[in-house]
Amino acid sequence: MAFSEDVLGNRFTCSGGPALMSDGAFFWRLDAADYVEHYGVALPEEFLAHGTARRWTTARPLTREEIIEVDDRLGELRRAGKL
């Protein structure tokens, strides 16, 4: 399991911080919530509207095929230098 440290002001650490989370429509790092909590980092309006529409319920588990699709897309973004 990876470990992340706050890169802005050293206010927190997060076990598993680089782990990717997803609700099937969006994905984010586990430590993103710490940046929101400690620094008030703004979240995209589209993400907030999506969460509000779903009433912030727990997301369904991703299927194996969906996990592979997300992994493939992340690989594309990394190769393109966008991550």
KERONU-479642 format. One record per atom (N, C-alpha, C): atom name; y, x, z; residue number from 1; chain. Coordinates in Angstrom, 1 decimal. Each point is the difference from the previous one (the first is absolute). Example, Ala and Ser with C-alpha at 12.3 -4.5 7.8 and 13.67 -1.06 7.14 Angstrom:
% KERONU-479642
N, -5.7, 13.2, 7.8, 1, A
CA, 1.2, -0.9, 0.0, 1, A
C, 1.2, 0.9, 0.0, 1, A
N, 1.1, -0.4, -0.7, 2, A
CA, 1.1, 0.9, 0.0, 2, A
C, 1.1, -0.8, 0.8, 2, A
***
This chain:
% KERONU-479642
N, -1.2, 0.8, 0.0, 1, A
CA, 1.2, -0.8, 0.0, 1, A
C, 1.2, 0.9, 0.0, 1, A
N, 1.0, -0.3, -0.9, 2, A
CA, 1.2, 0.8, -0.1, 2, A
C, 1.0, -0.4, 1.1, 2, A
N, 1.0, 0.8, 0.2, 3, A
CA, 1.0, -0.2, 1.0, 3, A
C, 1.3, 0.2, -0.6, 3, A
N, 1.0, -0.8, 0.3, 4, A
CA, 1.3, 0.2, -0.6, 4, A
C, 1.1, 0.1, 1.1, 4, A
N, 1.0, 0.8, -0.3, 5, A
CA, 1.2, 0.1, 0.9, 5, A
C, 1.2, -0.5, -0.7, 5, A
N, 0.9, -0.5, 0.8, 6, A
CA, 1.3, -0.5, -0.5, 6, A
C, 0.8, 1.1, -0.7, 6, A
N, 0.3, -0.2, -1.2, 7, A
CA, 0.7, 1.0, -0.8, 7, A
C, 1.5, -0.1, 0.1, 7, A
N, 0.5, -1.1, 0.6, 8, A
CA, 1.4, -0.2, 0.1, 8, A
C, 0.6, 0.5, 1.3, 8, A
N, -0.6, -0.3, 1.1, 9, A
CA, 0.7, 0.4, 1.3, 9, A
C, -1.0, 0.3, 1.1, 9, A
N, -1.3, 0.2, -0.4, 10, A
CA, -1.0, 0.4, 1.0, 10, A
C, -0.1, -1.0, 1.2, 10, A
N, 0.2, -1.3, -0.3, 11, A
CA, -0.1, -1.0, 1.1, 11, A
C, -1.4, -0.5, 0.2, 11, A
N, -0.9, 0.2, -0.9, 12, A
CA, -1.4, -0.6, 0.2, 12, A
C, -1.0, 0.9, -0.8, 12, A
N, -1.3, -0.3, 0.4, 13, A
CA, -1.1, 0.5, -0.8, 13, A
C, -0.9, -1.1, -0.2, 13, A
N, -0.9, 0.1, -1.0, 14, A
CA, -0.9, -1.2, -0.3, 14, A
C, -1.3, 0.5, -0.4, 14, A
N, -1.0, -0.3, 0.7, 15, A
CA, -1.4, 0.3, -0.3, 15, A
C, -0.4, -0.9, -1.2, 15, A
N, -0.4, 0.6, -1.1, 16, A
CA, -0.4, -0.7, -1.2, 16, A
C, 1.2, -0.4, -0.8, 16, A
N, 1.2, 0.5, 0.3, 17, A
CA, 1.3, -0.4, -0.7, 17, A
C, 0.0, 0.0, -1.5, 17, A
N, -0.7, 1.0, -0.6, 18, A
CA, 0.0, 0.0, -1.5, 18, A
C, -0.9, -1.1, -0.6, 18, A
N, -0.8, -0.6, 0.8, 19, A
CA, -1.0, -1.0, -0.5, 19, A
C, 0.8, -1.1, -0.7, 19, A
N, -0.6, -0.5, -1.1, 20, A
CA, 0.6, -1.0, -0.8, 20, A
C, -0.5, -1.4, 0.5, 20, A
N, 1.0, -0.9, 0.1, 21, A
CA, -0.3, -1.4, 0.4, 21, A
C, 0.4, -0.8, -1.2, 21, A
N, -0.6, -1.2, -0.1, 22, A
CA, 0.3, -0.9, -1.1, 22, A
C, -0.3, -1.5, 0.4, 22, A
N, 0.8, -0.9, -0.6, 23, A
CA, -0.3, -1.4, 0.1, 23, A
C, -0.5, -0.6, -1.3, 23, A
N, -0.3, 0.9, -0.9, 24, A
CA, -0.5, -0.5, -1.3, 24, A
C, 1.1, -0.1, -1.1, 24, A
N, 1.3, 0.0, 0.5, 25, A
CA, 1.1, -0.1, -0.9, 25, A
C, 0.9, 1.3, 0.1, 25, A
N, 0.1, 0.5, 1.2, 26, A
CA, 0.8, 1.2, 0.3, 26, A
C, -0.9, 1.0, 0.8, 26, A
N, 0.4, 1.2, -0.1, 27, A
CA, -0.6, 1.1, 0.9, 27, A
C, 1.1, 0.8, 0.6, 27, A
N, -0.4, 0.6, 1.2, 28, A
CA, 1.0, 0.8, 0.8, 28, A
C, -0.8, 0.9, 0.9, 28, A
N, 0.6, 1.0, 0.4, 29, A
CA, -0.6, 0.9, 1.0, 29, A
C, 0.0, -0.6, 1.4, 29, A
N, -1.0, 0.3, 0.8, 30, A
CA, -0.1, -0.5, 1.3, 30, A
C, 1.2, 0.3, 0.9, 30, A
N, 0.6, 1.2, -0.2, 31, A
CA, 1.1, 0.4, 0.8, 31, A
C, 1.3, -0.6, -0.4, 31, A
N, 0.0, -0.8, -1.1, 32, A
CA, 1.3, -0.7, -0.5, 32, A
C, 0.6, -0.8, 1.1, 32, A
N, -0.9, -0.7, 0.8, 33, A
CA, 0.5, -0.9, 1.1, 33, A
C, 0.8, 0.8, 1.0, 33, A
N, -0.4, 1.3, 0.2, 34, A
CA, 0.7, 0.8, 1.0, 34, A
C, 1.4, 0.3, -0.5, 34, A
N, 0.2, 0.3, -1.3, 35, A
CA, 1.3, 0.3, -0.5, 35, A
C, 0.9, -1.3, 0.0, 35, A
N, -0.6, -1.2, -0.2, 36, A
CA, 0.8, -1.2, 0.2, 36, A
C, 0.4, -0.2, 1.4, 36, A
N, -0.9, 0.2, 0.9, 37, A
CA, 0.3, -0.2, 1.4, 37, A
C, 1.0, 1.0, 0.6, 37, A
N, -0.2, 1.3, -0.3, 38, A
CA, 0.9, 1.0, 0.6, 38, A
C, 1.3, 0.2, -0.8, 38, A
N, 0.0, -0.2, -1.3, 39, A
CA, 1.2, 0.3, -0.7, 39, A
C, 0.6, -1.3, -0.8, 39, A
N, -0.6, -1.1, 0.1, 40, A
CA, 0.5, -1.2, -0.6, 40, A
C, -0.1, 0.2, -1.6, 40, A
N, -1.0, 0.7, -0.5, 41, A
CA, -0.1, 0.2, -1.4, 41, A
C, -0.2, -1.4, -0.6, 41, A
N, 0.8, -0.2, -1.1, 42, A
CA, -0.1, -1.3, -0.6, 42, A
C, -1.3, -0.2, -0.9, 42, A
N, -0.5, -1.2, 0.0, 43, A
CA, -1.2, -0.2, -0.9, 43, A
C, 0.5, -0.8, -1.2, 43, A
N, -0.7, 0.2, -1.1, 44, A
CA, 0.4, -0.7, -1.2, 44, A
C, 0.0, -1.5, 0.1, 44, A
N, 1.0, -0.7, -0.5, 45, A
CA, 0.2, -1.4, 0.1, 45, A
C, -1.3, -0.8, -0.5, 45, A
N, -0.6, 0.6, -1.1, 46, A
CA, -1.2, -0.6, -0.6, 46, A
C, -1.1, 0.0, 1.0, 46, A
N, -0.1, 1.1, 0.7, 47, A
CA, -1.1, 0.1, 1.1, 47, A
C, 0.3, -1.0, 1.1, 47, A
N, 1.2, -0.1, 0.4, 48, A
CA, 0.3, -0.9, 1.1, 48, A
C, -0.2, -1.5, -0.4, 48, A
N, 0.4, -0.3, -1.2, 49, A
CA, -0.2, -1.4, -0.5, 49, A
C, -1.5, -0.3, -0.1, 49, A
N, -0.8, 1.0, -0.5, 50, A
CA, -1.4, -0.2, -0.1, 50, A
C, -0.6, -0.2, 1.4, 50, A
N, 0.3, 0.8, 1.0, 51, A
CA, -0.5, -0.2, 1.3, 51, A
C, 0.4, -1.3, 0.7, 51, A
N, 1.3, -0.4, -0.3, 52, A
CA, 0.5, -1.3, 0.6, 52, A
C, -0.8, -1.1, -0.6, 52, A
N, -0.2, 0.0, -1.4, 53, A
CA, -0.8, -1.1, -0.6, 53, A
C, -1.4, -0.1, 0.5, 53, A
N, -0.6, 1.2, 0.4, 54, A
CA, -1.4, 0.0, 0.5, 54, A
C, 0.0, -0.3, 1.5, 54, A
N, 1.2, -0.1, 0.6, 55, A
CA, 0.2, -0.2, 1.4, 55, A
C, -0.6, 1.2, 0.8, 55, A
N, 0.1, 1.2, -0.6, 56, A
CA, -0.4, 1.2, 0.6, 56, A
C, -1.4, 0.0, 0.5, 56, A
N, -0.9, -0.8, -0.6, 57, A
CA, -1.4, -0.1, 0.4, 57, A
C, -0.7, 1.3, -0.3, 57, A
N, -1.1, 0.2, 0.6, 58, A
CA, -0.9, 1.2, -0.3, 58, A
C, -0.5, -0.1, -1.4, 58, A
N, 0.1, 1.0, -0.7, 59, A
CA, -0.5, 0.1, -1.4, 59, A
C, -1.5, 0.0, 0.0, 59, A
N, -0.6, -0.6, -1.1, 60, A
CA, -1.4, 0.0, -0.2, 60, A
C, -0.4, 1.5, -0.3, 60, A
N, -1.2, 0.3, 0.2, 61, A
CA, -0.5, 1.4, -0.3, 61, A
C, 0.0, 0.1, -1.6, 61, A
N, 0.3, 1.2, -0.4, 62, A
CA, -0.1, 0.3, -1.4, 62, A
C, -1.5, 0.2, -0.5, 62, A
N, -0.3, -0.5, -1.2, 63, A
CA, -1.3, 0.2, -0.5, 63, A
C, -0.1, 1.5, -0.5, 63, A
N, -1.2, 0.4, -0.2, 64, A
CA, -0.2, 1.4, -0.5, 64, A
C, 0.7, 0.3, -1.3, 64, A
N, 0.0, -1.0, -0.9, 65, A
CA, 0.7, 0.1, -1.2, 65, A
C, 1.5, 0.2, 0.2, 65, A
N, 0.6, -0.8, 0.9, 66, A
CA, 1.4, 0.1, 0.3, 66, A
C, 0.4, 1.3, 0.6, 66, A
N, -0.9, 0.5, 0.9, 67, A
CA, 0.3, 1.4, 0.6, 67, A
C, 0.0, 1.0, -1.1, 67, A
N, -1.0, 0.0, -0.9, 68, A
CA, 0.0, 0.9, -1.1, 68, A
C, 1.2, -0.1, -0.9, 68, A
N, 0.5, -1.2, -0.3, 69, A
CA, 1.2, -0.2, -0.8, 69, A
C, 1.2, 0.6, 0.7, 69, A
N, 0.1, -0.2, 1.3, 70, A
CA, 1.2, 0.5, 0.7, 70, A
C, -0.1, 1.6, 0.0, 70, A
N, -1.2, 0.5, 0.2, 71, A
CA, -0.2, 1.5, 0.0, 71, A
C, 0.4, 0.5, -1.3, 71, A
N, -0.5, -0.6, -1.1, 72, A
CA, 0.3, 0.4, -1.4, 72, A
C, 1.5, 0.0, -0.2, 72, A
N, 0.7, -1.1, 0.4, 73, A
CA, 1.5, -0.1, -0.2, 73, A
C, 0.7, 1.1, 0.8, 73, A
N, -0.4, 0.3, 1.3, 74, A
CA, 0.6, 1.0, 0.7, 74, A
C, -0.2, 1.4, -0.6, 74, A
N, -1.2, 0.2, -0.6, 75, A
CA, -0.2, 1.3, -0.7, 75, A
C, 0.9, 0.1, -1.2, 75, A
N, 0.2, -1.1, -0.7, 76, A
CA, 1.0, 0.0, -1.2, 76, A
C, 1.4, 0.4, 0.5, 76, A
N, 0.4, -0.6, 1.1, 77, A
CA, 1.3, 0.2, 0.5, 77, A
C, 0.2, 1.5, 0.5, 77, A
N, -1.1, 0.5, 0.6, 78, A
CA, 0.0, 1.4, 0.5, 78, A
C, 0.2, 1.0, -1.2, 78, A
N, -0.9, -0.3, -1.0, 79, A
CA, 0.1, 0.9, -1.2, 79, A
C, 1.3, -0.1, -0.7, 79, A
N, 0.7, -1.1, 0.0, 80, A
CA, 1.3, -0.2, -0.6, 80, A
C, 1.1, 0.5, 0.9, 80, A
N, -0.3, 0.5, 1.2, 81, A
CA, 1.0, 0.6, 0.9, 81, A
C, 0.8, -1.1, 0.7, 81, A
N, -0.5, -1.2, 0.1, 82, A
CA, 0.8, -1.1, 0.6, 82, A
C, -0.4, -0.3, 1.4, 82, A
N, -1.0, 0.7, 0.5, 83, A
CA, -0.4, -0.1, 1.4, 83, A
C, 0.1, 1.4, 0.7, 83, A
***
